[in-house]
Amino acid sequence: FESAPEVLIDLKLLDEYRGNSIPKDQTSLCIQLIFQSIEKTLVTKEIEEIIQNIEQKLIKEHNITTRF
């Protein structure tokens, strides 16, 4: 992910789903983001801000919808 900070060291696709609970023109993706820093301990607030920034960029550029 080119605009992600250096602390995002890996992104894995865990699941891809198409089915009755998902609109036909959409796919549900479950991803895992792995963060790590060799310089400092990462705090939850910092990671949450990074995730929010990534999410906003994906919404803007790819019109994604998040589900929890």
N, C-alpha and C positions, 0 to 999 in steps of 0.2 A: 504494500500500500504506500504509494509514493509520498503522500502528504502526512503519513503517520510519523510520530517522533521515533527517535532511535531506540527508545525503551520497548517498543513493540517489536519483539524479536521473532514472532511466528504467528501465523494465522492458519487454522485448520478447519476444513469443512467436515463437520461431524455427521450431518444428516441432510438429505434433500428429500422433500415430501411434496407430492401432488395428490390431492384426494378430495373427498366430499367436503371437508371443512375449509378448503382453500378454493378461492375463485379459479375457474378453469384457465384463465390467462395468467395465473400467478404460480410461483413455486415458493415453498417455505424452505429456507435454509437455516440450519443451526450451525453457527461458527464458534470457534474457540479462539480467543485472543490471548497470547502469552506475552507477558511483560516482564522485563528484567533489566536491571541497571548494575553495572560494575562500579559505578561511582557513588551510589547512595541507596538507602532503603526507600523504596517507593511507598507512598502513603495512599490510602484509599481515595481521599479527595482528589489527588493528582490523577489517579487512574480513571476515576469517574469523569473528570473533565476531558481527558483524552478520548474516552469512549463517546462522550457527548459530541465532541468535535467531529469524530469520525462519522457518527450517526447523522449529524447535520449535513455533512458533505455528501453522504450517500443519498439522503433525502433530496437534496438540491440537484445533484447530478444524475441520479438514477431513479428518482421518485419511489424509493423503497417505503415500505410500511413495516414498523416494528411490532412484534408480538411478544408478550411475556407470559 
